[in-house]
């Protein structure tokens, strides 16, 4: 009696979460696929055709990719630098860590609004530029006519908000690397840069991989930051999905956008898994 | 480090701290400055005529309070469900070896490669059918899908870190499996689980897309702000943004001890 009970126990413990994930993750996933490939109940590619011929489609696709390509590498570099700095801080380490991880709790919508406060016409950036004598008065950076600075604004907000998550994953990864490796290298006279490149970086690969996957998937979902800063002046994929669902009341095309985002995310994940392959003996 | 190096190093640290903190300070000024503050030119970095009036006006606007209440309901739902469903799963992963274990882990890792919020689209149809559409509880359900995998992995390693011998000793002294869990294991794991719960709360509190798609009248604060964004004045937006940030500051402070351990765990 006792024996069978303990054999069934793990399954009983897993069952609730399994049922839940099936209902709210797997099933909707299948439904999204079905929705995107059907029009009023009939199988068709109509949704995809409408998506591709949509005026904003090319722009949204382009903007989203550009954003990911610019933001993610900068965040990785910045977070790597910060995590190395953290290792060197003695006193005050906890305080600095807390400050650096604050954005982890900030919503993308709020981050957008924060940078709107700075970059709006009469905002703090313009006040500073005016104080320095660089501009004559309130200047617009975030309009349809200034796509370059609007893009920069979004990039700033994204870097401000989401570098913390990369930092946390990398710091957690650094803690797993035995100190002895670096100490040994120091004994043999390796310089800090060599130690970083030859020891820290390779051993940090699993963490870098996770951070990149997570960050890239989330970056392809970028939406609220952009919407808060630029309104509809800067179309992105998820924003288009939102518009088709809410404004146009067309779940089919919204689902087609969703599928496109899912496929891109999976492709990015696959690329990272291949490019940053971790040899089996090195896996924690 | 030599003197010059040390100066450069600490300048970098302080600059990065400022990079995080100054924007928050600026939106706080925006939130407390109100209508007149928004149009002031050029702006000063010190609160010249800051007052609580601006935030009070924001809270008095129709729909803001209900939206906050909805945000809290959704976040509490998400928190309770992700821990309630995730922690038992974590215990199973930590203490038993059984067939299907790896499949379950794979399922959880799979959720990471998907933009989960997108799944809210087909759920609108299902939610309308079962009466969950346009409820804060329904939004909380979808947010649970975001937080549950995280909760399961974190609690798995929390339980793993507690020596099995402690539990076995309790059995020897006549505790049942459940009693041993409740009296020995749970107290040790509780702080970490609380941190994971707070994190689930934050995930839900901050989520925008699913919340906006799944509600019309009973919007969460993020969804409410998103829909009124285009037609609301700037000071209103800044007040909303500041209010969104405020709890996050406290939450990240509360879990700071567990933050790195948790992410280290969840990403292995």
Interface residues (C-beta under 8 A of the other chain):
Chain A: X6 X7 X9 X10 X11 X13 X14 X16 X17 X18 X20 X21 X24 X25 X27 X28 X29 X31 X32 X34 X35 X82 X85 X88 X89 X94 X96 X97 X98 X99 X100 X101 X102 X103 X104 X105 X106 X107 X108 X109 X110 X112 X113 X114 X115 X116 X117 X118 X120 X122 X123 X124 X126 X127 X130 X131 X137 X138 X160 X168 X169 X171 X172 X173 X175 X176 X206 X207 X210 X211 X213 X214 X217 X218 X220 X221 X223 X224 X227 X228 X231 X238 X241 X242 X245 X246 X251 X254 X255 X258 X261 X262 X265 X266 X269 X284
Chain B: X1 X9 X12 X13 X16 X17 X19 X20 X21 X23 X24 X26 X27 X29 X30 X38 X39 X40 X41 X42 X43 X44 X45 X81 X84 X85 X86 X88 X89 X91 X92 X95 X96 X98 X100 X101 X104 X107 X111 X112 X113 X114 X115 X116 X117 X118 X119 X120 X121 X122 X123 X124 X125 X126 X141 X142 X144 X145 X148 X149 X152 X177 X202 X205 X206 X207 X208 X209 X212 X213 X222 X225 X226 X229 X230 X234 X237 X238 X240 X241 X242 X244 X245 X247 X248 X249 X251 X252 X253 X256 X259 X260 X261 X263 X264 X265 X267 X268
